[in-house]
Amino acid sequence: MDKIYLELYMSLVLTFFGFFGIINVKKNLILILLSIEILYAGIVLNFLFLGVLDSSAFGQIFALIVVLISSAESVLILSLLVLYHKMKLTTFITNLRTTYG
């Protein structure tokens, strides 16, 4: 039973690293996207380990839903990032504010 708590702490640390990366990276969109994906990975592991601890399949179902949402989000943001990079030749947020629609 102690091993599952160690894994829960590990997923919590992964979630905090993702959150910390989102807050501290202020210029590069690719690093912000990687931090969001690390945050999603920590959340998925947390759902899985809590499902094991509870002995139910709800944790796996929620983890599958989060994986599906994060993959759709990644595809959308990466495609927009590629289009923006083709237009402006940079991925910095400071140049994003000067783009008008």
Residue frames as qw, qx, qy, qz and C-alpha x, y, z in Angstrom:
[[0.000, 0.884, 0.468, 0.000, 0.00, 0.00, 0.00],
 [0.326, -0.751, 0.085, 0.568, 2.94, 2.35, 0.56],
 [0.428, -0.018, 0.573, 0.699, 4.07, 2.00, -3.05],
 [0.160, 0.704, 0.599, 0.346, 0.84, 3.51, -4.38],
 [0.215, -0.930, -0.176, 0.242, 1.33, 6.58, -2.19],
 [0.450, -0.448, 0.390, 0.667, 4.85, 7.00, -3.57],
 [0.314, 0.311, 0.663, 0.604, 3.41, 6.89, -7.08],
 [0.027, -0.878, -0.473, -0.066, 0.76, 9.44, -6.11],
 [0.337, -0.801, 0.077, 0.489, 3.48, 11.76, -4.83],
 [0.445, -0.124, 0.565, 0.684, 5.37, 11.24, -8.08],
 [0.195, 0.610, 0.626, 0.446, 2.33, 12.25, -10.14],
 [0.200, -0.923, -0.275, 0.180, 1.84, 15.25, -7.87],
 [0.422, -0.567, 0.296, 0.642, 5.45, 16.35, -8.46],
 [0.356, 0.199, 0.651, 0.640, 4.96, 15.94, -12.21],
 [0.028, 0.823, 0.537, 0.181, 1.82, 18.08, -12.02],
 [0.305, -0.871, -0.053, 0.383, 3.66, 20.78, -10.08],
 [0.456, -0.267, 0.468, 0.709, 6.53, 20.78, -12.61],
 [0.243, 0.498, 0.646, 0.525, 4.02, 21.34, -15.40],
 [0.140, -0.914, -0.382, 0.000, 2.27, 24.12, -13.50],
 [0.449, -0.694, 0.141, 0.544, 5.60, 25.71, -12.57],
 [0.441, 0.013, 0.556, 0.705, 6.69, 25.60, -16.22],
 [0.129, 0.729, 0.567, 0.362, 3.50, 27.31, -17.38],
 [0.267, -0.928, -0.193, 0.174, 3.95, 30.10, -14.86],
 [0.480, -0.646, 0.268, 0.529, 7.70, 30.69, -15.36],
 [0.429, 0.086, 0.586, 0.682, 8.10, 30.37, -19.14],
 [0.201, 0.732, 0.334, -0.559, 6.85, 33.64, -20.50],
 [0.159, 0.645, -0.371, -0.649, 8.36, 33.92, -23.97],
 [0.141, 0.252, -0.862, -0.417, 8.46, 30.63, -25.87],
 [0.755, 0.011, -0.022, -0.655, 5.19, 29.03, -26.97],
 [0.742, 0.179, -0.643, -0.069, 6.76, 25.60, -27.51],
 [0.244, 0.153, -0.776, 0.561, 7.99, 25.43, -23.91],
 [0.470, -0.050, 0.339, -0.814, 4.57, 26.48, -22.65],
 [0.819, 0.112, -0.318, -0.464, 2.99, 23.70, -24.72],
 [0.587, 0.184, -0.758, 0.218, 5.47, 21.17, -23.30],
 [0.067, -0.137, 0.651, -0.744, 4.64, 22.34, -19.77],
 [0.684, 0.009, 0.063, -0.727, 0.93, 21.87, -20.47],
 [0.807, 0.151, -0.536, -0.195, 1.62, 18.33, -21.68],
 [0.337, 0.180, -0.781, 0.494, 3.65, 17.56, -18.53],
 [0.375, -0.087, 0.422, -0.821, 0.74, 18.88, -16.48],
 [0.809, 0.079, -0.202, -0.546, -1.67, 16.61, -18.36],
 [0.650, 0.201, -0.726, 0.100, 0.64, 13.62, -17.83],
 [0.049, 0.150, -0.719, 0.676, 0.67, 14.25, -14.09],
 [0.589, 0.001, 0.208, -0.781, -3.12, 14.52, -14.02],
 [0.808, 0.152, -0.459, -0.336, -3.50, 11.27, -15.98],
 [0.474, 0.174, -0.794, 0.339, -1.14, 9.43, -13.63],
 [0.215, -0.116, 0.557, -0.794, -3.04, 10.83, -10.67],
 [0.755, 0.047, -0.052, -0.652, -6.36, 9.54, -12.06],
 [0.756, 0.191, -0.620, -0.089, -4.84, 6.11, -12.75],
 [0.314, 0.172, -0.777, 0.519, -3.26, 5.73, -9.32],
 [0.398, -0.067, 0.425, -0.810, -6.37, 6.92, -7.53],
 [0.808, 0.089, -0.279, -0.512, -8.37, 4.39, -9.54],
 [0.629, 0.163, -0.738, 0.181, -5.99, 1.64, -8.39],
 [0.021, 0.151, -0.662, 0.734, -6.26, 2.85, -4.81],
 [0.568, 0.039, 0.243, -0.785, -10.07, 2.86, -5.02],
 [0.313, 0.010, 0.943, 0.111, -10.19, -0.48, -6.94],
 [0.514, 0.651, 0.452, -0.327, -12.50, 0.92, -9.60],
 [0.578, 0.296, 0.494, 0.578, -12.35, 1.56, -13.33],
 [0.099, 0.953, 0.283, -0.050, -13.44, 5.20, -13.07],
 [0.341, -0.748, 0.314, 0.475, -9.83, 6.37, -12.81],
 [0.459, -0.036, 0.694, 0.554, -8.98, 4.66, -16.08],
 [0.285, 0.723, 0.593, 0.211, -12.05, 6.13, -17.78],
 [0.078, -0.970, -0.067, 0.219, -11.19, 9.65, -16.64],
 [0.441, -0.521, 0.496, 0.537, -7.55, 9.13, -17.66],
 [0.458, 0.295, 0.697, 0.466, -8.69, 8.09, -21.14],
 [0.147, 0.902, 0.401, 0.059, -10.87, 11.20, -21.41],
 [0.253, -0.879, 0.172, 0.366, -7.98, 13.45, -20.34],
 [0.501, -0.224, 0.625, 0.554, -5.63, 11.80, -22.85],
 [0.381, 0.573, 0.637, 0.347, -8.15, 12.32, -25.64],
 [0.002, 0.976, 0.208, -0.068, -8.66, 15.97, -24.73],
 [0.377, -0.739, 0.337, 0.446, -4.93, 16.65, -24.41],
 [0.523, 0.024, 0.653, 0.547, -4.17, 15.04, -27.76],
 [0.276, 0.772, 0.509, 0.263, -6.84, 17.13, -29.49],
 [0.186, -0.961, -0.016, 0.206, -5.50, 20.24, -27.78],
 [0.519, -0.475, 0.475, 0.528, -1.95, 19.44, -28.84],
 [0.486, 0.346, 0.633, 0.493, -2.91, 18.95, -32.48],
 [0.120, 0.913, 0.368, 0.131, -4.82, 22.22, -32.57],
 [0.289, -0.908, 0.137, 0.271, -2.15, 24.31, -30.88],
 [0.568, -0.293, 0.546, 0.541, 0.71, 22.78, -32.87],
 [0.444, 0.534, 0.568, 0.441, -1.08, 23.45, -36.16],
 [0.007, -0.981, -0.186, -0.051, -1.70, 27.07, -35.14],
 [0.490, -0.723, 0.302, 0.383, 1.92, 27.34, -34.03],
 [0.596, 0.058, 0.573, 0.560, 3.18, 26.08, -37.41],
 [0.274, 0.783, 0.442, 0.341, 0.98, 28.61, -39.22],
 [0.234, -0.966, -0.006, 0.106, 2.18, 31.42, -36.96],
 [0.595, -0.483, 0.420, 0.486, 5.82, 30.39, -37.44],
 [0.535, 0.364, 0.545, 0.533, 5.39, 30.45, -41.22],
 [0.096, 0.917, 0.308, 0.236, 3.92, 33.94, -41.00],
 [0.234, -0.957, 0.141, -0.101, 6.28, 35.59, -38.48],
 [0.701, 0.423, -0.484, 0.308, 9.33, 33.23, -38.44],
 [0.043, 0.363, -0.667, 0.650, 9.36, 33.15, -34.64],
 [0.551, -0.422, -0.711, -0.113, 7.57, 31.45, -31.74],
 [0.239, -0.062, -0.504, 0.828, 8.00, 34.16, -29.10],
 [0.066, -0.714, -0.683, 0.141, 4.94, 35.51, -27.32],
 [0.137, -0.599, -0.055, 0.787, 6.23, 39.10, -27.44],
 [0.046, 0.148, -0.572, -0.806, 5.77, 39.05, -31.23],
 [0.038, -0.432, -0.891, -0.136, 2.35, 37.44, -30.88],
 [0.033, -0.684, -0.478, 0.550, 0.91, 40.59, -29.35],
 [0.046, 0.502, -0.251, -0.826, 1.72, 42.62, -32.45],
 [0.058, 0.149, 0.868, 0.470, -0.30, 40.36, -34.74],
 [0.415, 0.290, 0.253, -0.824, -3.58, 41.89, -35.84],
 [0.491, 0.158, 0.855, -0.057, -6.36, 39.95, -37.40]]
